[in-house]
Amino acid sequence: MSIPTNNEYRTPDTVEDTTVEPRRTTSPVLLMLLALAVTAAGLVWWTQSRHAGTETPVATLPAPVADDAANAPTNERAAATADRKRAERTAAARPASISRDARPLASNAEPKYPASMLRAGVGGTVVVLAEVDAQGHPIDVRVVERSGERDLDRAALTAVRQWRFEPAMRNGKAIATSVKVPVDFKPI
């Protein structure tokens, strides 16, 4: 009688796979490169989406097409005139950029004339430089041209510090800027 071996009792249905597949791992360097690429792509997208609304759209008109030889300019003068007219039409189609300097509001209170200067009949002009933010509020106010009288200079500074301004505009947006404001003191 022979002793059966293990192979004789096994059927093909019960064969177990004993091979071990190596474990796949992702390199930490590759993970860092992937994270860097995703971050860079996100930064580019964010930058472009922020600036997408700030660009001024430029309207372009199609170039005129000559239907036949009779409509085409025949000499240089006619060609130059046609080019000038085309440029004027294109310039008229573009939106005008709004630019202006800051200016005091009309509702600002007049500076208080110092009583001692008014009694003495002393007058003068003080030029004040006001640094104005984008909302029209003066940030820094200083005298750039004195009147010769300290009381008049102080009165002008005090008044301009309380004023509000229409902010300066560049390309349709309010910006911070500086403005020189002459303040006149004339005795009656």
Secondary structure, DSSP 4 states (H G I P E B T S, - for coil): -PPPPHHHH--GGGPPP---PPPP---HHHHHHHHHHHHHHHHHHHHHHHHTTTSPP---PPPP--SSTTTS--SHHHHHHHHHHHHHHHHHHSPPPP-B--EE-TTSPPPPPPHHHHHHT--EEEEEEEEE-TTS-EEEEEEEE--S-HHHHHHHHHHHHH--EEPEEETTEEE-EEEEEEEEE---
